[in-house]
Every structure is written in C-alpha cells, then in structure tokens.
Amino acid sequence: MPDLVLVAVGAFADPGFPPPGVSVYEERQHPWVSALERLPIEHWA
C-alpha cells in the first residue's frame, strides 16, 4: 500500500488526542510487548 502512511500515536504531545480505534500489528509483535502492561507507570513532570 504505497499511499498509506502510519504515524505512531505517541508522536503527538496533545493529551486530548483521541485514542486509537484500531490496532493492526498484534500478529507481529515481540513476545515481551505483553509484559509492558505489568510494568509500573512512571509520571515525569
């Protein structure tokens, strides 16, 4: 799909940016990705 452009949602600093509605790469994710959900979240000011 040469006309398709994907931009990571994390590239936007706007906290009001709408959340993603579609996720497309689960079948190719690394095994450690699911472990990220269990990590503590750090908040930087």
PQR file of N, CA, C, O and H, with PARSE charges and radii, in Angstrom:
ATOM      1  N   MET A   1       0.831  -1.171   0.000 -0.4000 1.5000
ATOM      2  CA  MET A   1       0.000   0.000   0.000 -0.0000 2.0000
ATOM      3  C   MET A   1       0.884   1.246   0.000  0.5500 1.7000
ATOM      4  O   MET A   1       1.093   1.841   1.057 -0.5500 1.4000
ATOM      5  N   PRO A   2       1.392   1.644  -1.118 -0.5600 1.5000
ATOM      6  CA  PRO A   2       2.328   2.772  -1.176  0.2800 2.0000
ATOM      7  C   PRO A   2       1.716   4.114  -0.783  0.5500 1.7000
ATOM      8  O   PRO A   2       2.456   5.036  -0.442 -0.5500 1.4000
ATOM      9  N   ASP A   3       0.408   4.255  -0.819 -0.4000 1.5000
ATOM     10  CA  ASP A   3      -0.227   5.529  -0.467 -0.0000 2.0000
ATOM     11  C   ASP A   3      -0.612   5.611   1.003  0.5500 1.7000
ATOM     12  O   ASP A   3      -1.150   6.630   1.436 -0.5500 1.4000
ATOM     13  H   ASP A   3      -0.193   3.506  -1.097  0.4000 1.0000
ATOM     14  N   LEU A   4      -0.351   4.570   1.777 -0.4000 1.5000
ATOM     15  CA  LEU A   4      -0.711   4.527   3.194 -0.0000 2.0000
ATOM     16  C   LEU A   4       0.444   5.041   4.039  0.5500 1.7000
ATOM     17  O   LEU A   4       1.592   4.638   3.846 -0.5500 1.4000
ATOM     18  H   LEU A   4       0.087   3.743   1.425  0.4000 1.0000
ATOM     19  N   VAL A   5       0.138   5.930   4.976 -0.4000 1.5000
ATOM     20  CA  VAL A   5       1.139   6.469   5.897 -0.0000 2.0000
ATOM     21  C   VAL A   5       0.669   6.181   7.308  0.5500 1.7000
ATOM     22  O   VAL A   5      -0.474   6.483   7.651 -0.5500 1.4000
ATOM     23  H   VAL A   5      -0.794   6.256   5.133  0.4000 1.0000
ATOM     24  N   LEU A   6       1.527   5.604   8.129 -0.4000 1.5000
ATOM     25  CA  LEU A   6       1.206   5.303   9.524 -0.0000 2.0000
ATOM     26  C   LEU A   6       2.040   6.188  10.429  0.5500 1.7000
ATOM     27  O   LEU A   6       3.240   6.352  10.209 -0.5500 1.4000
ATOM     28  H   LEU A   6       2.455   5.358   7.850  0.4000 1.0000
ATOM     29  N   VAL A   7       1.415   6.754  11.439 -0.4000 1.5000
ATOM     30  CA  VAL A   7       2.105   7.600  12.403 -0.0000 2.0000
ATOM     31  C   VAL A   7       1.779   7.069  13.790  0.5500 1.7000
ATOM     32  O   VAL A   7       0.609   6.884  14.125 -0.5500 1.4000
ATOM     33  H   VAL A   7       0.440   6.620  11.618  0.4000 1.0000
ATOM     34  N   ALA A   8       2.805   6.822  14.600 -0.4000 1.5000
ATOM     35  CA  ALA A   8       2.584   6.338  15.965 -0.0000 2.0000
ATOM     36  C   ALA A   8       1.844   7.391  16.776  0.5500 1.7000
ATOM     37  O   ALA A   8       2.189   8.572  16.730 -0.5500 1.4000
ATOM     38  H   ALA A   8       3.756   6.972  14.328  0.4000 1.0000
ATOM     39  N   VAL A   9       0.833   6.967  17.514 -0.4000 1.5000
ATOM     40  CA  VAL A   9       0.053   7.897  18.335 -0.0000 2.0000
ATOM     41  C   VAL A   9       0.952   8.593  19.346  0.5500 1.7000
ATOM     42  O   VAL A   9       0.704   9.749  19.689 -0.5500 1.4000
ATOM     43  H   VAL A   9       0.553   6.008  17.552  0.4000 1.0000
ATOM     44  N   GLY A  10       1.986   7.923  19.830 -0.4000 1.5000
ATOM     45  CA  GLY A  10       2.908   8.520  20.786 -0.0000 2.0000
ATOM     46  C   GLY A  10       3.689   9.691  20.225  0.5500 1.7000
ATOM     47  O   GLY A  10       4.369  10.394  20.972 -0.5500 1.4000
ATOM     48  H   GLY A  10       2.188   6.984  19.552  0.4000 1.0000
ATOM     49  N   ALA A  11       3.602   9.916  18.912 -0.4000 1.5000
ATOM     50  CA  ALA A  11       4.301  11.037  18.308 -0.0000 2.0000
ATOM     51  C   ALA A  11       3.593  12.367  18.581  0.5500 1.7000
ATOM     52  O   ALA A  11       4.153  13.429  18.307 -0.5500 1.4000
ATOM     53  H   ALA A  11       3.050   9.345  18.305  0.4000 1.0000
ATOM     54  N   PHE A  12       2.383  12.323  19.112 -0.4000 1.5000
ATOM     55  CA  PHE A  12       1.615  13.533  19.393 -0.0000 2.0000
ATOM     56  C   PHE A  12       1.681  13.865  20.877  0.5500 1.7000
ATOM     57  O   PHE A  12       1.443  13.001  21.720 -0.5500 1.4000
ATOM     58  H   PHE A  12       1.929  11.461  19.335  0.4000 1.0000
ATOM     59  N   ALA A  13       1.999  15.099  21.195 -0.4000 1.5000
ATOM     60  CA  ALA A  13       2.114  15.519  22.592 -0.0000 2.0000
ATOM     61  C   ALA A  13       0.792  16.032  23.143  0.5500 1.7000
ATOM     62  O   ALA A  13       0.715  16.362  24.326 -0.5500 1.4000
ATOM     63  H   ALA A  13       2.193  15.801  20.510  0.4000 1.0000
ATOM     64  N   ASP A  14      -0.235  16.107  22.334 -0.4000 1.5000
ATOM     65  CA  ASP A  14      -1.538  16.620  22.752 -0.0000 2.0000
ATOM     66  C   ASP A  14      -2.268  15.565  23.579  0.5500 1.7000
ATOM     67  O   ASP A  14      -2.651  14.528  23.038 -0.5500 1.4000
ATOM     68  H   ASP A  14      -0.172  15.838  21.373  0.4000 1.0000
ATOM     69  N   PRO A  15      -2.475  15.803  24.895 -0.5600 1.5000
ATOM     70  CA  PRO A  15      -3.157  14.799  25.722  0.2800 2.0000
ATOM     71  C   PRO A  15      -4.615  14.615  25.330  0.5500 1.7000
ATOM     72  O   PRO A  15      -5.241  13.636  25.738 -0.5500 1.4000
ATOM     73  N   GLY A  16      -5.169  15.534  24.547 -0.4000 1.5000
ATOM     74  CA  GLY A  16      -6.541  15.390  24.105 -0.0000 2.0000
ATOM     75  C   GLY A  16      -6.673  14.634  22.791  0.5500 1.7000
ATOM     76  O   GLY A  16      -7.778  14.468  22.274 -0.5500 1.4000
ATOM     77  H   GLY A  16      -4.661  16.329  24.215  0.4000 1.0000
ATOM     78  N   PHE A  17      -5.540  14.173  22.248 -0.4000 1.5000
ATOM     79  CA  PHE A  17      -5.566  13.421  21.000 -0.0000 2.0000
ATOM     80  C   PHE A  17      -6.393  12.158  21.201  0.5500 1.7000
ATOM     81  O   PHE A  17      -6.180  11.445  22.182 -0.5500 1.4000
ATOM     82  H   PHE A  17      -4.642  14.308  22.669  0.4000 1.0000
ATOM     83  N   PRO A  18      -7.319  11.861  20.315 -0.5600 1.5000
ATOM     84  CA  PRO A  18      -8.189  10.701  20.523  0.2800 2.0000
ATOM     85  C   PRO A  18      -7.406   9.387  20.565  0.5500 1.7000
ATOM     86  O   PRO A  18      -6.396   9.246  19.875 -0.5500 1.4000
ATOM     87  N   PRO A  19      -7.860   8.434  21.364 -0.5600 1.5000
ATOM     88  CA  PRO A  19      -7.171   7.149  21.454  0.2800 2.0000
ATOM     89  C   PRO A  19      -7.318   6.364  20.151  0.5500 1.7000
ATOM     90  O   PRO A  19      -8.238   6.607  19.370 -0.5500 1.4000
ATOM     91  N   PRO A  20      -6.406   5.425  19.926 -0.5600 1.5000
ATOM     92  CA  PRO A  20      -6.508   4.633  18.703  0.2800 2.0000
ATOM     93  C   PRO A  20      -7.779   3.789  18.713  0.5500 1.7000
ATOM     94  O   PRO A  20      -8.229   3.330  19.763 -0.5500 1.4000
ATOM     95  N   GLY A  21      -8.337   3.599  17.547 -0.4000 1.5000
ATOM     96  CA  GLY A  21      -9.532   2.777  17.418 -0.0000 2.0000
ATOM     97  C   GLY A  21      -9.248   1.430  16.790  0.5500 1.7000
ATOM     98  O   GLY A  21     -10.091   0.533  16.807 -0.5500 1.4000
ATOM     99  H   GLY A  21      -7.972   3.972  16.694  0.4000 1.0000
ATOM    100  N   VAL A  22      -8.031   1.291  16.222 -0.4000 1.5000
ATOM    101  CA  VAL A  22      -7.654   0.055  15.543 -0.0000 2.0000
ATOM    102  C   VAL A  22      -6.202  -0.253  15.866  0.5500 1.7000
ATOM    103  O   VAL A  22      -5.358   0.644  15.880 -0.5500 1.4000
ATOM    104  H   VAL A  22      -7.346   2.020  16.207  0.4000 1.0000
ATOM    105  N   SER A  23      -5.915  -1.508  16.124 -0.4000 1.5000
ATOM    106  CA  SER A  23      -4.542  -1.965  16.309 -0.0000 2.0000
ATOM    107  C   SER A  23      -4.296  -3.054  15.269  0.5500 1.7000
ATOM    108  O   SER A  23      -5.102  -3.976  15.137 -0.5500 1.4000
ATOM    109  H   SER A  23      -6.600  -2.236  16.113  0.4000 1.0000
ATOM    110  N   VAL A  24      -3.203  -2.959  14.537 -0.4000 1.5000
ATOM    111  CA  VAL A  24      -3.043  -3.849  13.385 -0.0000 2.0000
ATOM    112  C   VAL A  24      -1.826  -4.770  13.424  0.5500 1.7000
ATOM    113  O   VAL A  24      -1.670  -5.586  12.516 -0.5500 1.4000
ATOM    114  H   VAL A  24      -2.548  -2.210  14.644  0.4000 1.0000
ATOM    115  N   TYR A  25      -0.969  -4.680  14.414 -0.4000 1.5000
ATOM    116  CA  TYR A  25       0.277  -5.445  14.360 -0.0000 2.0000
ATOM    117  C   TYR A  25       0.422  -6.525  15.429  0.5500 1.7000
ATOM    118  O   TYR A  25       1.539  -6.964  15.702 -0.5500 1.4000
ATOM    119  H   TYR A  25      -1.095  -4.017  15.152  0.4000 1.0000
ATOM    120  N   GLU A  26      -0.668  -6.958  16.032 -0.4000 1.5000
ATOM    121  CA  GLU A  26      -0.543  -7.960  17.101 -0.0000 2.0000
ATOM    122  C   GLU A  26       0.130  -9.248  16.651  0.5500 1.7000
ATOM    123  O   GLU A  26       0.880  -9.851  17.419 -0.5500 1.4000
ATOM    124  H   GLU A  26      -1.575  -6.601  15.809  0.4000 1.0000
ATOM    125  N   GLU A  27      -0.121  -9.674  15.437 -0.4000 1.5000
ATOM    126  CA  GLU A  27       0.448 -10.944  14.987 -0.0000 2.0000
ATOM    127  C   GLU A  27       1.955 -10.866  14.770  0.5500 1.7000
ATOM    128  O   GLU A  27       2.614 -11.898  14.643 -0.5500 1.4000
ATOM    129  H   GLU A  27      -0.730  -9.185  14.813  0.4000 1.0000
ATOM    130  N   ARG A  28       2.515  -9.640  14.726 -0.4000 1.5000
ATOM    131  CA  ARG A  28       3.960  -9.492  14.532 -0.0000 2.0000
ATOM    132  C   ARG A  28       4.667  -8.878  15.728  0.5500 1.7000
ATOM    133  O   ARG A  28       5.852  -8.554  15.642 -0.5500 1.4000
ATOM    134  H   ARG A  28       1.980  -8.801  14.830  0.4000 1.0000
ATOM    135  N   GLN A  29       3.969  -8.712  16.836 -0.4000 1.5000
ATOM    136  CA  GLN A  29       4.605  -8.075  17.985 -0.0000 2.0000
ATOM    137  C   GLN A  29       5.613  -9.022  18.647  0.5500 1.7000
ATOM    138  O   GLN A  29       5.491 -10.244  18.556 -0.5500 1.4000
ATOM    139  H   GLN A  29       3.007  -8.975  16.906  0.4000 1.0000
ATOM    140  N   HIS A  30       6.590  -8.443  19.300 -0.4000 1.5000
ATOM    141  CA  HIS A  30       7.570  -9.228  20.043 -0.0000 2.0000
ATOM    142  C   HIS A  30       6.901  -9.814  21.286  0.5500 1.7000
ATOM    143  O   HIS A  30       5.971  -9.211  21.821 -0.5500 1.4000
ATOM    144  H   HIS A  30       6.689  -7.451  19.374  0.4000 1.0000
ATOM    145  N   PRO A  31       7.357 -10.973  21.754 -0.5600 1.5000
ATOM    146  CA  PRO A  31       6.738 -11.609  22.922  0.2800 2.0000
ATOM    147  C   PRO A  31       6.767 -10.733  24.180  0.5500 1.7000
ATOM    148  O   PRO A  31       5.887 -10.866  25.031 -0.5500 1.4000
ATOM    149  N   TRP A  32       7.756  -9.843  24.318 -0.4000 1.5000
ATOM    150  CA  TRP A  32       7.866  -9.038  25.526 -0.0000 2.0000
ATOM    151  C   TRP A  32       6.860  -7.895  25.572  0.5500 1.7000
ATOM    152  O   TRP A  32       6.709  -7.267  26.620 -0.5500 1.4000
ATOM    153  H   TRP A  32       8.471  -9.736  23.627  0.4000 1.0000
ATOM    154  N   VAL A  33       6.168  -7.603  24.476 -0.4000 1.5000
ATOM    155  CA  VAL A  33       5.235  -6.477  24.450 -0.0000 2.0000
ATOM    156  C   VAL A  33       4.124  -6.650  25.481  0.5500 1.7000
ATOM    157  O   VAL A  33       3.760  -5.682  26.148 -0.5500 1.4000
ATOM    158  H   VAL A  33       6.290  -8.113  23.625  0.4000 1.0000
ATOM    159  N   SER A  34       3.582  -7.845  25.628 -0.4000 1.5000
ATOM    160  CA  SER A  34       2.503  -8.059  26.591 -0.0000 2.0000
ATOM    161  C   SER A  34       2.984  -7.844  28.024  0.5500 1.7000
ATOM    162  O   SER A  34       2.172  -7.551  28.901 -0.5500 1.4000
ATOM    163  H   SER A  34       3.878  -8.632  25.086  0.4000 1.0000
ATOM    164  N   ALA A  35       4.282  -7.983  28.280 -0.4000 1.5000
ATOM    165  CA  ALA A  35       4.818  -7.760  29.619 -0.0000 2.0000
ATOM    166  C   ALA A  35       4.782  -6.281  29.995  0.5500 1.7000
ATOM    167  O   ALA A  35       4.826  -5.954  31.181 -0.5500 1.4000
ATOM    168  H   ALA A  35       4.942  -8.222  27.567  0.4000 1.0000
ATOM    169  N   LEU A  36       4.705  -5.399  29.033 -0.4000 1.5000
ATOM    170  CA  LEU A  36       4.687  -3.957  29.314 -0.0000 2.0000
ATOM    171  C   LEU A  36       3.476  -3.556  30.149  0.5500 1.7000
ATOM    172  O   LEU A  36       3.552  -2.604  30.926 -0.5500 1.4000
ATOM    173  H   LEU A  36       4.670  -5.665  28.069  0.4000 1.0000
ATOM    174  N   GLU A  37       2.373  -4.258  30.001 -0.4000 1.5000
ATOM    175  CA  GLU A  37       1.163  -3.939  30.760 -0.0000 2.0000
ATOM    176  C   GLU A  37       1.372  -4.124  32.265  0.5500 1.7000
ATOM    177  O   GLU A  37       0.684  -3.493  33.068 -0.5500 1.4000
ATOM    178  H   GLU A  37       2.311  -5.031  29.369  0.4000 1.0000
ATOM    179  N   ARG A  38       2.304  -4.972  32.646 -0.4000 1.5000
ATOM    180  CA  ARG A  38       2.527  -5.257  34.064 -0.0000 2.0000
ATOM    181  C   ARG A  38       3.565  -4.337  34.703  0.5500 1.7000
ATOM    182  O   ARG A  38       3.771  -4.397  35.915 -0.5500 1.4000
ATOM    183  H   ARG A  38       2.864  -5.485  31.994  0.4000 1.0000
ATOM    184  N   LEU A  39       4.218  -3.495  33.918 -0.4000 1.5000
ATOM    185  CA  LEU A  39       5.240  -2.597  34.460 -0.0000 2.0000
ATOM    186  C   LEU A  39       4.602  -1.405  35.147  0.5500 1.7000
ATOM    187  O   LEU A  39       3.545  -0.939  34.723 -0.5500 1.4000
ATOM    188  H   LEU A  39       4.051  -3.447  32.933  0.4000 1.0000
ATOM    189  N   PRO A  40       5.232  -0.906  36.205 -0.5600 1.5000
ATOM    190  CA  PRO A  40       4.701   0.304  36.838  0.2800 2.0000
ATOM    191  C   PRO A  40       4.855   1.505  35.905  0.5500 1.7000
ATOM    192  O   PRO A  40       5.823   1.604  35.151 -0.5500 1.4000
ATOM    193  N   ILE A  41       3.910   2.387  35.968 -0.4000 1.5000
ATOM    194  CA  ILE A  41       3.948   3.589  35.130 -0.0000 2.0000
ATOM    195  C   ILE A  41       4.660   4.706  35.883  0.5500 1.7000
ATOM    196  O   ILE A  41       4.339   4.984  37.039 -0.5500 1.4000
ATOM    197  H   ILE A  41       3.123   2.307  36.580  0.4000 1.0000
ATOM    198  N   GLU A  42       5.618   5.342  35.232 -0.4000 1.5000
ATOM    199  CA  GLU A  42       6.315   6.477  35.812 -0.0000 2.0000
ATOM    200  C   GLU A  42       5.758   7.750  35.210  0.5500 1.7000
ATOM    201  O   GLU A  42       5.580   7.833  33.994 -0.5500 1.4000
ATOM    202  H   GLU A  42       5.879   5.116  34.293  0.4000 1.0000
ATOM    203  N   HIS A  43       5.483   8.735  36.035 -0.4000 1.5000
ATOM    204  CA  HIS A  43       4.983  10.013  35.556 -0.0000 2.0000
ATOM    205  C   HIS A  43       6.079  11.057  35.712  0.5500 1.7000
ATOM    206  O   HIS A  43       6.544  11.306  36.824 -0.5500 1.4000
ATOM    207  H   HIS A  43       5.627   8.667  37.022  0.4000 1.0000
ATOM    208  N   TRP A  44       6.484  11.654  34.633 -0.4000 1.5000
ATOM    209  CA  TRP A  44       7.533  12.664  34.647 -0.0000 2.0000
ATOM    210  C   TRP A  44       6.883  14.031  34.504  0.5500 1.7000
ATOM    211  O   TRP A  44       5.980  14.216  33.689 -0.5500 1.4000
ATOM    212  H   TRP A  44       6.105  11.452  33.730  0.4000 1.0000
ATOM    213  N   ALA A  45       7.339  14.972  35.289 -0.4000 1.5000
ATOM    214  CA  ALA A  45       6.776  16.324  35.212 -0.0000 2.0000
ATOM    215  C   ALA A  45       7.643  17.224  34.390  0.5500 1.7000
ATOM    216  O   ALA A  45       7.324  18.400  34.217 -0.5500 1.4000
ATOM    217  H   ALA A  45       8.073  14.822  35.952  0.4000 1.0000
TER
END
